[in-house]
Amino acid sequence: MNKAELVEAVAEKAELSKRDAEAAVDAVLEVIEAAVVKGEEVKLSGFGIFSKKARAAREGTNTSNQKKIKIPASNTVAFKVSKAFKEKLN
């Protein structure tokens, strides 16, 4: 499912126009993004937790010439699925 399909599904489920559904989806994503960038966790009960995760610097290998390279430390987004959601999958 891509964003357009998500907007269409939200519009249908919530009985909104596609324009209103797109605004709602965009707003939710912007709020989640802003919170995670600030280092806050976003906990959605029954769905999961979005959080900021630090990756340590490490050594890797350039596959084209097999030389060792240094990969710098970075931040990424982590998502931990809720127990209820995980149970629905199985």
Backbone as CSV, one residue per row, in Angstrom:
resi,resn,N_x,N_y,N_z,CA_x,CA_y,CA_z,C_x,C_y,C_z
1,MET,0.851,-1.179,0.000,0.000,0.000,0.000,0.891,1.234,0.000
2,ASN,0.637,2.136,-0.934,1.376,3.393,-0.950,0.529,4.497,-0.312
3,LYS,1.066,5.720,-0.273,0.374,6.812,0.409,-0.990,7.115,-0.228
4,ALA,-1.056,7.106,-1.543,-2.327,7.399,-2.220,-3.386,6.362,-1.861
5,GLU,-2.988,5.103,-1.804,-3.924,4.040,-1.422,-4.328,4.171,0.039
6,LEU,-3.396,4.591,0.883,-3.707,4.816,2.292,-4.720,5.945,2.441
7,VAL,-4.498,7.033,1.733,-5.427,8.167,1.782,-6.812,7.728,1.331
8,GLU,-6.878,6.950,0.263,-8.165,6.474,-0.251,-8.865,5.570,0.783
9,ALA,-8.110,4.699,1.432,-8.683,3.802,2.441,-9.172,4.587,3.654
10,VAL,-8.407,5.596,4.075,-8.815,6.433,5.216,-10.074,7.210,4.851
11,ALA,-10.122,7.745,3.643,-11.301,8.498,3.195,-12.541,7.624,3.239
12,GLU,-12.411,6.398,2.779,-13.548,5.478,2.761,-13.949,5.073,4.177
13,LYS,-12.976,4.703,4.989,-13.246,4.212,6.348,-13.842,5.300,7.237
14,ALA,-13.311,6.530,7.125,-13.763,7.627,7.981,-14.851,8.476,7.339
15,GLU,-15.261,8.073,6.146,-16.291,8.809,5.400,-15.905,10.281,5.242
16,LEU,-14.684,10.496,4.736,-14.161,11.836,4.480,-13.916,11.989,2.987
17,SER,-13.775,13.245,2.568,-13.358,13.461,1.189,-11.882,13.081,1.099
18,LYS,-11.419,12.805,-0.105,-10.006,12.451,-0.272,-9.102,13.597,0.167
19,ARG,-9.530,14.822,-0.071,-8.736,15.998,0.329,-8.603,16.041,1.851
20,ASP,-9.710,15.837,2.572,-9.666,15.850,4.035,-8.855,14.672,4.576
21,ALA,-9.009,13.509,3.951,-8.256,12.334,4.384,-6.763,12.545,4.165
22,GLU,-6.393,13.140,3.031,-4.976,13.405,2.764,-4.410,14.392,3.775
23,ALA,-5.185,15.414,4.139,-4.741,16.378,5.137,-4.552,15.691,6.491
24,ALA,-5.454,14.784,6.830,-5.355,14.069,8.099,-4.136,13.151,8.124
25,VAL,-3.926,12.397,7.056,-2.771,11.493,6.978,-1.479,12.299,7.037
26,ASP,-1.403,13.395,6.277,-0.211,14.239,6.297,0.050,14.803,7.686
27,ALA,-1.006,15.238,8.373,-0.854,15.802,9.714,-0.324,14.758,10.693
28,VAL,-0.865,13.555,10.636,-0.408,12.477,11.530,1.060,12.169,11.283
29,LEU,1.442,12.041,10.022,2.826,11.725,9.694,3.777,12.843,10.117
30,GLU,3.365,14.095,9.940,4.196,15.235,10.344,4.391,15.272,11.851
31,VAL,3.339,14.992,12.601,3.438,14.996,14.072,4.351,13.865,14.545
32,ILE,4.213,12.686,13.971,5.086,11.562,14.332,6.539,11.908,14.004
33,GLU,6.768,12.438,12.819,8.125,12.794,12.395,8.743,13.832,13.330
34,ALA,8.004,14.880,13.648,8.526,15.938,14.512,8.861,15.410,15.907
35,ALA,8.013,14.552,16.437,8.251,13.998,17.772,9.492,13.110,17.786
36,VAL,9.637,12.259,16.796,10.784,11.350,16.742,12.082,12.138,16.532
37,VAL,12.044,13.170,15.688,13.230,14.007,15.478,13.667,14.651,16.792
38,LYS,12.711,15.039,17.639,13.023,15.628,18.948,13.513,14.592,19.955
39,GLY,13.429,13.319,19.601,13.873,12.256,20.501,12.763,11.673,21.353
40,GLU,11.534,12.051,21.088,10.396,11.528,21.839,9.924,10.207,21.227
41,GLU,9.333,9.372,22.054,8.696,8.160,21.550,7.247,8.471,21.219
42,VAL,6.748,7.879,20.164,5.331,8.007,19.804,4.718,6.633,20.019
43,LYS,3.878,6.531,21.060,3.246,5.261,21.410,1.801,5.269,20.936
44,LEU,1.478,4.356,20.045,0.117,4.214,19.554,-0.416,2.892,20.091
45,SER,-1.280,2.992,21.072,-1.812,1.814,21.750,-2.417,0.837,20.745
46,GLY,-2.012,-0.416,20.854,-2.521,-1.447,19.966,-1.845,-1.475,18.611
47,PHE,-0.908,-0.565,18.377,-0.213,-0.519,17.087,1.290,-0.684,17.256
48,GLY,1.922,0.235,18.012,3.357,0.121,18.227,3.977,1.418,18.687
49,ILE,5.303,1.423,18.730,6.066,2.564,19.223,7.101,2.970,18.178
50,PHE,7.089,4.254,17.803,8.115,4.833,16.945,9.112,5.527,17.856
51,SER,10.404,5.322,17.635,11.415,5.975,18.458,12.672,6.242,17.639
52,LYS,13.496,7.141,18.162,14.774,7.468,17.547,15.810,6.484,18.071
53,LYS,16.641,5.955,17.180,17.639,4.974,17.573,18.990,5.398,17.031
54,ALA,20.003,5.356,17.893,21.360,5.719,17.484,22.082,4.481,16.974
55,ARG,22.761,4.641,15.860,23.602,3.574,15.315,25.052,3.954,15.579
56,ALA,25.808,3.053,16.126,27.217,3.309,16.416,28.030,3.304,15.127
57,ALA,29.172,3.983,15.160,30.095,3.934,14.028,30.616,2.498,13.915
58,ARG,30.884,2.091,12.694,31.357,0.726,12.512,32.218,0.637,11.269
59,GLU,32.855,-0.499,11.114,33.686,-0.721,9.947,32.933,-1.621,8.983
60,GLY,32.973,-1.268,7.713,32.316,-2.060,6.690,33.289,-2.398,5.582
61,THR,32.808,-3.044,4.549,33.639,-3.423,3.418,33.005,-2.926,2.131
62,ASN,33.795,-2.237,1.319,33.347,-1.807,0.003,33.320,-3.055,-0.874
63,THR,32.148,-3.435,-1.331,32.021,-4.694,-2.074,32.683,-4.663,-3.449
64,SER,32.882,-3.487,-4.017,33.483,-3.432,-5.351,34.993,-3.663,-5.325
65,ASN,35.653,-3.247,-4.217,37.105,-3.435,-4.181,37.600,-4.117,-2.895
66,GLN,36.681,-4.548,-2.047,36.974,-5.273,-0.802,37.799,-4.464,0.206
67,LYS,37.878,-3.149,0.051,38.615,-2.317,1.010,37.726,-2.019,2.203
68,LYS,38.346,-1.903,3.366,37.630,-1.558,4.591,37.283,-0.075,4.558
69,ILE,36.073,0.252,4.990,35.642,1.648,5.069,35.040,1.895,6.441
70,LYS,35.097,3.159,6.882,34.481,3.536,8.149,33.081,4.070,7.859
71,ILE,32.115,3.509,8.537,30.736,3.970,8.423,30.468,4.815,9.658
72,PRO,30.148,6.107,9.487,29.973,6.980,10.644,28.713,6.654,11.444
73,ALA,28.705,7.113,12.687,27.524,6.964,13.540,26.372,7.753,12.920
74,SER,25.156,7.284,13.122,23.984,7.969,12.588,22.761,7.648,13.439
75,ASN,21.696,8.375,13.177,20.420,8.122,13.843,19.447,7.555,12.824
76,THR,18.533,6.734,13.315,17.508,6.152,12.457,16.207,6.045,13.253
77,VAL,15.160,5.617,12.605,13.870,5.432,13.265,13.668,3.946,13.529
78,ALA,13.239,3.639,14.740,12.921,2.264,15.104,11.416,2.159,15.319
79,PHE,10.862,1.013,14.974,9.445,0.753,15.216,9.334,-0.586,15.909
80,LYS,8.661,-0.585,17.051,8.415,-1.831,17.774,6.914,-2.082,17.747
81,VAL,6.529,-3.178,17.148,5.119,-3.518,16.998,4.532,-3.921,18.356
82,SER,3.270,-3.564,18.583,2.616,-3.910,19.847,2.287,-5.397,19.893
83,LYS,2.093,-5.894,21.077,1.758,-7.304,21.269,0.422,-7.637,20.592
84,ALA,-0.569,-6.750,20.730,-1.878,-6.991,20.138,-1.791,-7.071,18.623
85,PHE,-1.020,-6.163,18.012,-0.855,-6.148,16.556,-0.124,-7.411,16.108
86,LYS,0.913,-7.789,16.836,1.693,-8.975,16.492,0.817,-10.228,16.543
87,GLU,-0.077,-10.292,17.531,-0.980,-11.447,17.642,-1.937,-11.533,16.466
88,LYS,-2.346,-10.387,15.918,-3.241,-10.379,14.756,-2.550,-10.944,13.515
89,LEU,-1.238,-10.827,13.466,-0.490,-11.337,12.320,-0.399,-12.846,12.316
90,ASN,-0.471,-13.436,13.487,-0.293,-14.889,13.596,-1.574,-15.576,13.825
